[in-house]
Amino acid sequence: MNTRRLHSEDVQDKITNHKDWLTLPLYHSIGWTKTDTLINYKDREYILTGLAQPITRIKKCKLMDNIPDHCQIPSDTLILCLGEGNHSICCFIQYINPWMVCPPLTYDSSEDLSLYDKIVSLLKKDPTQELENADQKKILRLAQKSGLLFEPNQYQASIAIPLLSDDVVDGTIHFDVKKQAYQFISVLGWYFGGYVDIDESKDFYQKSPTSFGSKWVNVMNVMTDNTLYDFDSSSLPMINDDSTNMALAFWREGLKLRNIHSGYAFLSFYKVIESQFTKSDNEKKDRGIKKWIAQNLELIPTDVLAGQRIKYLLNQENNSYQKITTYLFQAKRCAIAHASSSERIINPDISLDREMLALDLPIIEALAERYIRVEKKVKWRYAQRCNQPGHSIKKYTKPHTLYRFVI
């Protein structure tokens, strides 16, 4: 395992010392890191830009009797507030919005208290005195430890990739760079119980990494209230075979499409499994994907949406797991992928078609998740949503003829 995680000063050193970057803004459903985080995965480095940016300098301090209320103070100024002899009360001015004051910064060691007393003593002698570099760094570390360095939810998540000499030829980035990035974010999303995907409409090859401000954020796809404070990626699974990478790629695609287009999401989840067998095997009823699905339908827990739907289908017209497998293939996979006047299709204008597709989507999602977790043995830190207990699903006593099983 050569995955390692670095933070703060390590990241800043990397940014300072490297000159060529590819920056990729992201869509994601997982909680994102609050701080810029550098990950080394399979001998390539990725900086995950945090949803908030740090204060990197403090030039001056001010000594006040109480916390200022909506007063404009320069963003590089530290306010120390003295109240009733309690030396633990001191506040940073937020970096993005200098009108707002951060919550109190507290100390928990004698070194922190000594630093505070030293600064108070200096300011009493000279209120305009600037901080020494060593003291600035100590204060920044204390603020980081207290979680007060950052203005939350100001940036779109992105990945900054430091480019190597072989990555760029005649001003063009080699396609393997982005391919490796896709494989990395597929693993990242799976491990943290969701998806991470690249926004292809905006990427930059430049001399320094760029953060994407709130004007870039696609509100529908970016989770702005789901920040991971413990973004521990030190145990990311190392995927070294193409078939598993392909399964994770279709999984990532399916999750991203799930709330956008149920039909395409169904196909992506189906391909997670279908892509793992040969074409000739998949065409046979007792081999390939059809055999695997028939064997695994009964292993889906009954307390999740997929299990509830499978149980409902089994109770209709003496159906079996094999019939449900045929149904998922003919009345769903083929009806979505193909369009012919002489064949059954899922018509986007027919509301019942869409509703039935939404009911059956959790089945193929749960099967795709099970294939990656059980057959491919790809570990995770957080379980996927399809493993969570579901609410009761809608029942149809008279299903549309399109959805009758084809034997």
NUDODREN-218742 format. One record per residue (C-alpha): x, y, z; residue in one letter. Coordinates in Angstrom, 1 decimal, always signed. Layout:
NUDODREN-218742
east X north Y up Z type A .
...
//
This chain:
NUDODREN-218742
east +0.0 north +0.0 up +0.0 type M .
east +1.6 north +3.3 up -1.1 type N .
east -1.4 north +5.5 up -0.4 type T .
east -0.5 north +8.4 up +1.9 type R .
east -2.3 north +11.5 up +3.1 type R .
east -0.6 north +14.9 up +3.7 type L .
east -2.1 north +18.2 up +4.9 type H .
east -1.5 north +21.9 up +5.3 type S .
east +2.2 north +22.8 up +5.1 type E .
east +3.0 north +19.8 up +3.0 type D .
east +0.4 north +20.8 up +0.5 type V .
east +1.5 north +24.4 up +0.5 type Q .
east +5.1 north +23.3 up -0.2 type D .
east +3.9 north +21.2 up -3.1 type K .
east +2.0 north +24.1 up -4.6 type I .
east +4.9 north +26.5 up -4.2 type T .
east +7.5 north +24.1 up -5.6 type N .
east +5.7 north +22.7 up -8.6 type H .
east +5.0 north +24.6 up -11.8 type K .
east +2.7 north +22.6 up -14.2 type D .
east -0.8 north +21.6 up -13.1 type W .
east -4.0 north +20.1 up -14.4 type L .
east -7.0 north +21.2 up -12.3 type T .
east -10.3 north +19.4 up -12.6 type L .
east -13.5 north +20.6 up -10.9 type P .
east -15.7 north +17.9 up -9.5 type L .
east -19.3 north +16.8 up -8.9 type Y .
east -19.6 north +14.6 up -5.8 type H .
east -22.1 north +13.0 up -3.5 type S .
east -19.7 north +12.2 up -0.7 type I .
east -18.7 north +14.5 up +2.1 type G .
east -15.7 north +16.4 up +1.0 type W .
east -12.5 north +17.4 up +2.8 type T .
east -12.6 north +20.8 up +4.5 type K .
east -8.8 north +21.3 up +4.0 type T .
east -6.6 north +20.9 up +1.0 type D .
east -5.4 north +17.3 up +1.1 type T .
east -2.6 north +15.7 up -0.9 type L .
east -2.9 north +12.0 up -1.7 type I .
east -0.3 north +9.8 up -3.3 type N .
east -2.2 north +7.0 up -5.1 type Y .
east -0.4 north +4.5 up -7.3 type K .
east +2.7 north +6.7 up -7.7 type D .
east +0.7 north +9.8 up -8.7 type R .
east -0.1 north +12.8 up -6.5 type E .
east -3.5 north +14.5 up -6.3 type Y .
east -4.4 north +17.5 up -4.3 type I .
east -8.0 north +17.5 up -3.2 type L .
east -8.9 north +21.2 up -2.8 type T .
east -11.0 north +21.8 up +0.3 type G .
east -14.4 north +23.4 up +0.4 type L .
east -12.8 north +26.2 up +2.4 type A .
east -9.5 north +27.9 up +1.9 type Q .
east -7.1 north +28.6 up +4.8 type P .
east -5.8 north +31.9 up +6.2 type I .
east -2.1 north +31.7 up +5.4 type T .
east -0.8 north +34.9 up +7.0 type R .
east -1.4 north +37.2 up +10.0 type I .
east +0.3 north +40.6 up +9.8 type K .
east -1.1 north +42.5 up +12.8 type K .
east -2.9 north +41.9 up +16.0 type C .
east -5.4 north +44.1 up +17.9 type K .
east -6.2 north +44.0 up +21.6 type L .
east -9.9 north +44.7 up +22.4 type M .
east -12.1 north +44.6 up +25.5 type D .
east -14.9 north +42.6 up +23.7 type N .
east -15.7 north +40.8 up +20.5 type I .
east -16.3 north +43.3 up +17.6 type P .
east -19.8 north +43.2 up +16.2 type D .
east -20.0 north +43.6 up +12.4 type H .
east -17.0 north +46.0 up +12.3 type C .
east -14.8 north +45.9 up +9.2 type Q .
east -11.3 north +44.6 up +10.1 type I .
east -8.6 north +43.6 up +7.6 type P .
east -8.6 north +39.9 up +6.9 type S .
east -5.0 north +39.5 up +7.9 type D .
east -5.6 north +40.9 up +11.4 type T .
east -5.9 north +38.8 up +14.6 type L .
east -8.2 north +40.1 up +17.3 type I .
east -7.4 north +39.2 up +20.9 type L .
east -10.3 north +39.9 up +23.3 type C .
east -9.7 north +40.3 up +27.0 type L .
east -12.7 north +39.4 up +29.1 type G .
east -12.8 north +38.9 up +32.9 type E .
east -9.3 north +37.7 up +33.0 type G .
east -10.0 north +34.7 up +30.8 type N .
east -7.1 north +34.4 up +28.4 type H .
east -8.7 north +31.7 up +26.3 type S .
east -10.9 north +34.2 up +24.4 type I .
east -9.3 north +35.3 up +21.1 type C .
east -10.9 north +35.4 up +17.7 type C .
east -9.8 north +35.3 up +14.1 type F .
east -11.4 north +37.5 up +11.5 type I .
east -12.6 north +35.2 up +8.7 type Q .
east -10.5 north +35.2 up +5.6 type Y .
east -13.2 north +35.5 up +2.9 type I .
east -15.6 north +37.8 up +4.7 type N .
east -13.7 north +40.3 up +7.0 type P .
east -17.1 north +41.6 up +8.3 type W .
east -17.6 north +38.3 up +10.3 type M .
east -15.7 north +37.1 up +13.3 type V .
east -14.8 north +33.4 up +13.9 type C .
east -15.8 north +31.6 up +17.1 type P .
east -13.4 north +31.7 up +20.0 type P .
east -10.0 north +30.1 up +19.6 type L .
east -9.1 north +28.1 up +22.7 type T .
east -5.8 north +26.9 up +24.0 type Y .
east -5.2 north +23.5 up +25.6 type D .
east -1.5 north +23.6 up +26.5 type S .
east +0.9 north +25.8 up +28.4 type S .
east +2.7 north +26.6 up +25.2 type E .
east -0.6 north +28.1 up +23.7 type D .
east -1.1 north +30.2 up +26.9 type L .
east +2.5 north +31.4 up +26.8 type S .
east +2.0 north +32.5 up +23.2 type L .
east -1.2 north +34.4 up +24.0 type Y .
east +0.5 north +36.2 up +27.0 type D .
east +3.4 north +37.1 up +24.9 type K .
east +1.3 north +38.7 up +22.2 type I .
east -0.8 north +40.6 up +24.8 type V .
east +2.3 north +41.9 up +26.4 type S .
east +3.7 north +43.1 up +23.0 type L .
east +0.4 north +44.8 up +22.0 type L .
east +0.1 north +46.6 up +25.3 type K .
east +3.5 north +48.2 up +24.6 type K .
east +2.8 north +48.9 up +20.9 type D .
east -0.7 north +48.3 up +19.6 type P .
east +0.5 north +48.5 up +15.9 type T .
east +3.2 north +46.0 up +16.3 type Q .
east +3.5 north +43.3 up +13.6 type E .
east +3.9 north +39.6 up +14.5 type L .
east +7.2 north +37.8 up +14.0 type E .
east +7.0 north +35.0 up +11.5 type N .
east +7.6 north +32.3 up +14.1 type A .
east +4.7 north +33.6 up +16.2 type D .
east +2.5 north +33.8 up +13.1 type Q .
east +3.1 north +30.1 up +12.3 type K .
east +2.4 north +29.2 up +15.9 type K .
east -0.9 north +31.0 up +15.8 type I .
east -1.9 north +29.5 up +12.5 type L .
east -1.2 north +26.0 up +13.9 type R .
east -3.3 north +26.8 up +17.0 type L .
east -6.1 north +28.0 up +14.8 type A .
east -5.9 north +25.0 up +12.6 type Q .
east -6.1 north +22.7 up +15.6 type K .
east -9.1 north +24.6 up +16.8 type S .
east -10.8 north +24.4 up +13.4 type G .
east -11.1 north +28.2 up +13.0 type L .
east -8.9 north +28.7 up +10.0 type L .
east -11.5 north +28.4 up +7.3 type F .
east -14.5 north +30.0 up +5.7 type E .
east -16.8 north +27.0 up +4.9 type P .
east -18.5 north +26.2 up +1.6 type N .
east -16.9 north +28.8 up -0.5 type Q .
east -15.4 north +26.6 up -3.2 type Y .
east -16.4 north +23.8 up -5.5 type Q .
east -14.4 north +20.6 up -4.9 type A .
east -11.7 north +20.0 up -7.4 type S .
east -8.5 north +17.9 up -7.9 type I .
east -5.2 north +19.6 up -8.8 type A .
east -2.7 north +17.2 up -10.4 type I .
east +1.0 north +18.2 up -10.5 type P .
east +2.1 north +17.2 up -14.0 type L .
east +5.4 north +15.3 up -14.6 type L .
east +7.7 north +16.0 up -17.5 type S .
east +6.4 north +13.0 up -19.5 type D .
east +2.7 north +14.1 up -19.0 type D .
east +2.9 north +17.0 up -21.5 type V .
east +4.0 north +16.6 up -25.1 type V .
east +4.0 north +19.7 up -27.4 type D .
east +1.6 north +21.5 up -25.0 type G .
east -0.9 north +18.6 up -24.9 type T .
east -1.5 north +16.5 up -21.8 type I .
east -1.2 north +12.8 up -22.3 type H .
east -4.6 north +11.0 up -22.1 type F .
east -3.4 north +8.6 up -19.4 type D .
east -3.3 north +11.5 up -16.9 type V .
east -7.0 north +12.0 up -17.0 type K .
east -7.7 north +8.3 up -17.3 type K .
east -5.7 north +7.7 up -14.1 type Q .
east -7.6 north +10.6 up -12.4 type A .
east -10.9 north +9.0 up -13.3 type Y .
east -9.8 north +5.7 up -11.9 type Q .
east -8.7 north +7.4 up -8.7 type F .
east -11.9 north +9.3 up -8.2 type I .
east -14.0 north +6.1 up -8.8 type S .
east -12.1 north +4.4 up -6.0 type V .
east -12.4 north +7.5 up -3.8 type L .
east -16.1 north +7.8 up -4.3 type G .
east -16.7 north +4.0 up -3.7 type W .
east -14.6 north +4.0 up -0.5 type Y .
east -16.5 north +7.0 up +1.0 type F .
east -20.0 north +5.6 up +0.1 type G .
east -20.9 north +7.6 up -3.0 type G .
east -19.4 north +9.0 up -6.2 type Y .
east -16.9 north +11.6 up -7.4 type V .
east -17.0 north +12.6 up -11.0 type D .
east -15.1 north +15.2 up -13.1 type I .
east -16.9 north +18.2 up -14.6 type D .
east -15.7 north +18.0 up -18.2 type E .
east -16.9 north +21.5 up -19.0 type S .
east -14.2 north +23.1 up -16.9 type K .
east -10.6 north +22.0 up -16.6 type D .
east -7.4 north +24.0 up -16.7 type F .
east -3.8 north +23.3 up -17.6 type Y .
east -1.8 north +26.0 up -15.9 type Q .
east +1.2 north +27.0 up -13.8 type K .
east -0.5 north +26.9 up -10.5 type S .
east -3.7 north +25.1 up -9.1 type P .
east -6.9 north +27.0 up -9.1 type T .
east -9.8 north +26.9 up -6.7 type S .
east -13.3 north +27.2 up -8.1 type F .
east -15.3 north +29.8 up -6.3 type G .
east -19.0 north +29.6 up -5.6 type S .
east -19.9 north +31.0 up -9.0 type K .
east -18.8 north +27.7 up -10.5 type W .
east -20.8 north +25.5 up -8.2 type V .
east -23.6 north +23.4 up -9.8 type N .
east -26.0 north +23.4 up -6.9 type V .
east -27.9 north +20.3 up -8.0 type M .
east -24.8 north +18.1 up -8.0 type N .
east -22.4 north +19.5 up -5.4 type V .
east -23.0 north +18.7 up -1.8 type M .
east -22.5 north +21.9 up +0.0 type T .
east -23.5 north +20.8 up +3.5 type D .
east -21.6 north +17.5 up +3.7 type N .
east -18.1 north +18.2 up +4.8 type T .
east -15.8 north +15.4 up +6.1 type L .
east -13.6 north +16.6 up +8.9 type Y .
east -11.9 north +13.2 up +9.1 type D .
east -11.1 north +12.6 up +5.4 type F .
east -8.9 north +9.6 up +6.1 type D .
east -7.9 north +8.2 up +2.8 type S .
east -4.9 north +6.3 up +4.0 type S .
east -6.6 north +2.9 up +3.4 type S .
east -8.0 north +3.4 up -0.1 type L .
east -8.1 north +0.1 up -1.9 type P .
east -5.5 north -0.3 up -4.6 type M .
east -7.1 north -1.5 up -7.8 type I .
east -4.7 north -3.0 up -10.3 type N .
east -6.9 north -4.9 up -12.8 type D .
east -8.9 north -3.3 up -15.7 type D .
east -12.1 north -5.2 up -15.1 type S .
east -12.5 north -3.9 up -11.6 type T .
east -11.7 north -0.4 up -12.7 type N .
east -14.4 north -0.7 up -15.4 type M .
east -16.9 north -1.9 up -12.9 type A .
east -16.2 north +1.1 up -10.6 type L .
east -16.4 north +3.4 up -13.6 type A .
east -19.9 north +2.2 up -14.5 type F .
east -20.8 north +2.4 up -10.8 type W .
east -19.7 north +6.0 up -10.6 type R .
east -21.6 north +6.8 up -13.8 type E .
east -24.8 north +5.1 up -12.4 type G .
east -24.7 north +7.0 up -9.1 type L .
east -24.3 north +10.3 up -10.9 type K .
east -27.2 north +9.6 up -13.2 type L .
east -29.5 north +8.1 up -10.6 type R .
east -31.3 north +11.4 up -9.8 type N .
east -30.9 north +12.8 up -13.3 type I .
east -32.0 north +10.0 up -15.7 type H .
east -33.3 north +6.7 up -14.2 type S .
east -33.0 north +4.9 up -17.6 type G .
east -29.3 north +5.7 up -18.2 type Y .
east -28.6 north +5.0 up -14.5 type A .
east -30.2 north +1.5 up -14.8 type F .
east -28.0 north +0.8 up -17.9 type L .
east -24.9 north +1.9 up -16.1 type S .
east -25.6 north -0.3 up -13.0 type F .
east -26.4 north -3.2 up -15.3 type Y .
east -23.1 north -2.8 up -17.1 type K .
east -21.2 north -3.0 up -13.8 type V .
east -22.0 north -6.7 up -13.9 type I .
east -22.5 north -7.3 up -17.7 type E .
east -19.0 north -5.9 up -18.4 type S .
east -17.4 north -8.7 up -16.3 type Q .
east -18.5 north -11.5 up -18.6 type F .
east -17.9 north -12.3 up -22.2 type T .
east -20.6 north -11.4 up -24.8 type K .
east -21.3 north -15.1 up -25.6 type S .
east -21.8 north -15.8 up -21.9 type D .
east -24.2 north -12.9 up -21.5 type N .
east -26.3 north -14.0 up -24.4 type E .
east -27.0 north -17.4 up -22.7 type K .
east -29.8 north -17.8 up -20.2 type K .
east -27.9 north -20.0 up -17.8 type D .
east -24.5 north -18.2 up -18.0 type R .
east -23.0 north -14.8 up -17.6 type G .
east -24.9 north -11.9 up -16.0 type I .
east -28.3 north -13.7 up -16.2 type K .
east -27.0 north -16.6 up -14.1 type K .
east -25.3 north -14.3 up -11.6 type W .
east -28.4 north -12.2 up -11.1 type I .
east -30.7 north -15.1 up -10.6 type A .
east -28.3 north -16.5 up -8.0 type Q .
east -28.0 north -13.2 up -6.1 type N .
east -31.5 north -11.8 up -6.1 type L .
east -32.4 north -13.8 up -3.0 type E .
east -29.3 north -12.5 up -1.2 type L .
east -30.4 north -8.9 up -1.2 type I .
east -31.6 north -8.0 up +2.3 type P .
east -35.4 north -7.6 up +2.6 type T .
east -35.2 north -4.4 up +4.7 type D .
east -33.8 north -2.3 up +1.9 type V .
east -35.8 north -0.9 up -1.1 type L .
east -34.4 north -3.4 up -3.5 type A .
east -35.3 north -6.4 up -1.3 type G .
east -38.8 north -5.0 up -0.8 type Q .
east -39.3 north -4.7 up -4.5 type R .
east -38.0 north -8.2 up -5.2 type I .
east -40.3 north -9.6 up -2.5 type K .
east -43.3 north -7.8 up -4.2 type Y .
east -42.4 north -9.1 up -7.6 type L .
east -42.0 north -12.7 up -6.3 type L .
east -45.6 north -12.5 up -5.0 type N .
east -47.0 north -11.7 up -8.5 type Q .
east -48.3 north -14.5 up -10.7 type E .
east -46.1 north -17.2 up -9.1 type N .
east -42.9 north -15.6 up -10.3 type N .
east -39.4 north -16.9 up -9.6 type S .
east -35.9 north -15.4 up -9.4 type Y .
east -35.2 north -16.6 up -12.9 type Q .
east -38.4 north -14.8 up -14.2 type K .
east -37.3 north -11.6 up -12.4 type I .
east -33.9 north -11.9 up -14.1 type T .
east -35.6 north -12.2 up -17.5 type T .
east -37.8 north -9.3 up -16.6 type Y .
east -34.9 north -7.0 up -15.7 type L .
east -33.2 north -7.9 up -19.0 type F .
east -36.1 north -7.7 up -21.5 type Q .
east -38.5 north -5.3 up -19.9 type A .
east -35.9 north -3.0 up -18.5 type K .
east -32.3 north -3.2 up -20.0 type R .
east -33.4 north -3.9 up -23.6 type C .
east -36.5 north -1.6 up -23.4 type A .
east -34.3 north +1.3 up -22.3 type I .
east -31.3 north +0.6 up -24.7 type A .
east -33.3 north -0.1 up -27.9 type H .
east -36.1 north +1.7 up -29.7 type A .
east -38.1 north +0.0 up -32.4 type S .
east -41.7 north +0.3 up -33.5 type S .
east -42.1 north -3.4 up -33.3 type S .
east -40.4 north -3.9 up -29.9 type E .
east -41.3 north -3.0 up -26.4 type R .
east -39.7 north +0.2 up -25.2 type I .
east -39.8 north +2.5 up -22.1 type I .
east -41.5 north +5.6 up -23.4 type N .
east -40.5 north +8.8 up -21.6 type P .
east -43.9 north +10.3 up -22.2 type D .
east -45.7 north +7.5 up -20.4 type I .
east -45.7 north +8.2 up -16.6 type S .
east -46.3 north +4.6 up -15.6 type L .
east -43.2 north +3.6 up -17.6 type D .
east -41.1 north +6.1 up -15.6 type R .
east -42.7 north +5.1 up -12.3 type E .
east -42.1 north +1.4 up -12.8 type M .
east -38.5 north +2.1 up -13.8 type L .
east -37.9 north +4.1 up -10.6 type A .
east -39.3 north +1.1 up -8.6 type L .
east -37.0 north -1.4 up -10.3 type D .
east -33.9 north +0.8 up -10.3 type L .
east -32.9 north +0.0 up -6.7 type P .
east -32.7 north -3.7 up -7.6 type I .
east -30.0 north -3.4 up -10.2 type I .
east -28.2 north -0.8 up -8.1 type E .
east -28.1 north -3.2 up -5.1 type A .
east -26.9 north -6.0 up -7.4 type L .
east -24.2 north -3.8 up -8.9 type A .
east -23.0 north -2.8 up -5.4 type E .
east -23.0 north -6.5 up -4.3 type R .
east -20.9 north -7.5 up -7.4 type Y .
east -18.2 north -4.9 up -6.6 type I .
east -18.2 north -5.6 up -2.9 type R .
east -18.5 north -9.4 up -2.9 type V .
east -17.1 north -10.6 up -6.3 type E .
east -14.5 north -8.0 up -6.7 type K .
east -13.8 north -7.7 up -2.9 type K .
east -13.3 north -3.9 up -3.1 type V .
east -13.4 north -2.6 up +0.5 type K .
east -15.1 north +0.6 up +1.6 type W .
east -15.2 north +2.8 up +4.6 type R .
east -18.8 north +3.9 up +4.4 type Y .
east -21.7 north +1.7 up +3.1 type A .
east -23.5 north +2.7 up +0.0 type Q .
east -27.0 north +4.2 up +0.2 type R .
east -28.6 north +1.1 up -1.3 type C .
east -27.6 north -0.8 up +1.9 type N .
east -29.6 north +1.5 up +4.1 type Q .
east -33.1 north +0.3 up +5.3 type P .
east -35.8 north +1.7 up +2.9 type G .
east -39.3 north +3.0 up +3.3 type H .
east -42.3 north +1.0 up +1.9 type S .
east -42.5 north +1.1 up -1.8 type I .
east -45.5 north +1.8 up -4.0 type K .
east -47.5 north -1.3 up -5.1 type K .
east -49.2 north -1.7 up -8.4 type Y .
east -52.1 north -4.3 up -8.3 type T .
east -52.6 north -4.0 up -12.1 type K .
east -49.3 north -3.6 up -13.8 type P .
east -49.1 north -2.3 up -17.3 type H .
east -48.7 north -5.0 up -20.0 type T .
east -45.2 north -3.8 up -20.7 type L .
east -44.1 north -5.0 up -17.3 type Y .
east -45.6 north -8.5 up -17.5 type R .
east -42.8 north -11.0 up -17.5 type F .
east -41.6 north -12.5 up -20.7 type V .
east -40.6 north -16.2 up -20.2 type I .
//
